[in-house]
Amino acid sequence: MLTRRALSGLLLCLFLPLSAKADGSLDKVLGETIYVPAYSRIFSHPSRSDLLAATLAVHNVDPATTITLTRIDYHAEDGSVLRALLDAPLTLEPLQSRTVLVPINDTTGGVGANFLLKWSSGAPALSPIAEAIMTSGSGGPGPSFTSRGRVIEQRVP
């Protein structure tokens, strides 16, 4: 049986943001690589699928530190790089956001497509929110959903 103290600690861990420490402070890093799942189509039946547009949104959530997006690549479901989506590094000021669109008629990524983005900063910064927003874009009721990114590499101060 869990004691009241153990249960309180468990609940605290469940509700803290992923980057929060037990004391409530937030980790700041110098850069990361973030994997974001994206979907160019989804199946509702073995012979029926819906095409989707995928918009990658990156939000600099740090209210005081600028970050630089150094790379955004779009990958196919087999892991191969389909194309680079940044021509040059892109600076995001505090609380600024940017989006990149993979249009609904681009099915090159397949069902398991993904974005891989890299960012860096000259000073320790909070991890940005990176998510893909998929929508059928048909104007009528159709599938729409989001997919949150996952940090797969960090540069710590």
C-alpha positions as CSV (number, residue, x, y, z in Angstrom):
1,M,0.0,0.0,0.0
2,L,1.3,3.5,-0.9
3,T,1.8,6.0,1.9
4,R,0.4,9.5,1.5
5,R,3.9,10.8,1.0
6,A,4.7,8.2,-1.8
7,L,1.4,8.9,-3.5
8,S,2.0,12.7,-3.4
9,G,5.4,12.2,-5.0
10,L,4.0,9.9,-7.7
11,L,1.2,12.4,-8.5
12,L,3.8,15.3,-8.7
13,C,5.9,13.3,-11.2
14,L,2.8,12.6,-13.3
15,F,1.8,16.2,-13.6
16,L,5.1,17.9,-13.9
17,P,6.1,19.0,-17.5
18,L,8.6,16.6,-19.0
19,S,11.4,19.1,-18.7
20,A,10.6,20.1,-15.1
21,K,12.8,18.8,-12.3
22,A,11.3,17.6,-9.0
23,D,12.0,21.0,-7.4
24,G,9.8,22.6,-10.1
25,S,12.7,24.3,-12.0
26,L,12.9,23.8,-15.8
27,D,15.8,22.4,-17.7
28,K,17.4,24.7,-20.2
29,V,19.7,23.4,-23.0
30,L,21.9,24.7,-25.8
31,G,20.1,22.8,-28.5
32,E,18.2,19.6,-29.4
33,T,17.1,17.3,-32.2
34,I,13.4,16.7,-32.2
35,Y,11.5,13.9,-34.0
36,V,7.9,14.8,-35.0
37,P,5.6,12.1,-36.5
38,A,3.6,13.2,-39.5
39,Y,1.0,11.4,-41.6
40,S,0.2,12.1,-45.3
41,R,-2.6,9.6,-45.2
42,I,-4.6,7.5,-42.8
43,F,-6.6,4.4,-43.3
44,S,-10.2,3.9,-42.1
45,H,-10.6,0.6,-43.9
46,P,-8.1,-1.7,-45.8
47,S,-9.2,-0.2,-49.1
48,R,-10.1,3.3,-48.0
49,S,-7.7,6.1,-47.0
50,D,-7.8,9.8,-46.5
51,L,-5.1,12.2,-47.7
52,L,-3.8,14.7,-45.2
53,A,-1.9,17.9,-45.3
54,A,0.8,18.2,-42.5
55,T,1.8,21.5,-41.0
56,L,4.9,21.5,-38.7
57,A,4.6,24.2,-36.1
58,V,7.6,25.2,-34.0
59,H,7.0,27.5,-31.0
60,N,9.8,29.1,-29.1
61,V,8.3,29.0,-25.6
62,D,11.3,30.7,-23.9
63,P,10.1,34.2,-23.0
64,A,13.7,35.5,-22.8
65,T,16.0,33.6,-25.2
66,T,16.2,33.5,-28.9
67,I,16.7,30.1,-30.6
68,T,17.8,29.2,-34.1
69,L,16.3,26.4,-36.2
70,T,19.3,25.0,-38.0
71,R,17.7,22.1,-39.9
72,I,14.2,20.8,-40.7
73,D,14.1,17.6,-42.8
74,Y,11.0,15.7,-44.1
75,H,11.5,11.9,-44.0
76,A,9.6,9.1,-45.7
77,E,8.2,6.2,-43.7
78,D,11.3,4.2,-44.7
79,G,13.5,6.8,-42.9
80,S,15.0,8.3,-46.1
81,V,15.3,12.1,-46.3
82,L,12.8,13.4,-48.9
83,R,13.9,17.0,-48.7
84,A,15.3,19.8,-46.5
85,L,12.6,22.3,-45.6
86,L,15.0,25.1,-44.5
87,D,17.1,27.0,-47.0
88,A,19.1,28.8,-44.2
89,P,19.0,28.9,-40.4
90,L,15.9,30.5,-39.1
91,T,15.9,32.6,-35.9
92,L,12.9,32.5,-33.6
93,E,12.7,35.3,-31.1
94,P,11.2,34.7,-27.7
95,L,7.6,33.4,-28.0
96,Q,7.8,33.5,-31.8
97,S,6.5,30.6,-34.0
98,R,7.0,29.3,-37.5
99,T,5.2,26.8,-39.6
100,V,6.1,24.6,-42.6
101,L,3.5,22.9,-44.8
102,V,3.6,19.6,-46.6
103,P,0.5,19.9,-48.9
104,I,-2.3,17.4,-49.1
105,N,-1.3,16.2,-52.5
106,D,2.2,15.3,-51.4
107,T,2.0,11.6,-50.5
108,T,5.8,10.9,-50.8
109,G,6.2,10.5,-47.1
110,G,3.7,7.7,-46.7
111,V,1.7,6.8,-43.7
112,G,4.7,7.0,-41.3
113,A,6.4,10.2,-42.5
114,N,8.2,12.4,-40.0
115,F,10.0,15.7,-39.5
116,L,13.4,15.9,-37.9
117,L,14.4,19.3,-36.7
118,K,17.5,20.7,-35.0
119,W,17.8,23.9,-33.1
120,S,20.5,25.7,-31.1
121,S,21.0,28.7,-29.0
122,G,24.0,30.7,-27.7
123,A,22.5,30.7,-24.2
124,P,20.6,27.9,-22.4
125,A,17.0,28.0,-23.5
126,L,13.7,26.1,-22.9
127,S,12.9,23.4,-25.4
128,P,10.5,24.6,-28.1
129,I,7.2,22.9,-28.7
130,A,7.3,21.1,-32.1
131,E,4.1,19.5,-33.4
132,A,2.6,18.4,-36.6
133,I,-1.0,19.3,-37.4
134,M,-2.7,16.9,-39.9
135,T,-5.9,17.9,-41.6
136,S,-7.9,16.6,-44.5
137,G,-8.4,20.1,-45.8
138,S,-11.5,19.1,-47.6
139,G,-13.7,21.8,-46.1
140,G,-16.1,19.3,-44.7
141,P,-15.8,17.0,-41.7
142,G,-12.7,15.0,-42.0
143,P,-9.8,13.8,-39.8
144,S,-7.7,16.5,-38.1
145,F,-5.3,15.7,-35.3
146,T,-1.9,16.7,-33.9
147,S,1.3,14.9,-33.1
148,R,3.8,16.2,-30.5
149,G,7.5,16.0,-31.1
150,R,9.9,14.0,-29.0
151,V,13.5,15.1,-28.1
152,I,16.0,12.5,-29.3
153,E,19.2,14.4,-28.6
154,Q,20.2,17.3,-26.4
155,R,23.2,19.6,-26.1
156,V,23.5,20.5,-22.4
157,P,25.4,23.5,-21.0
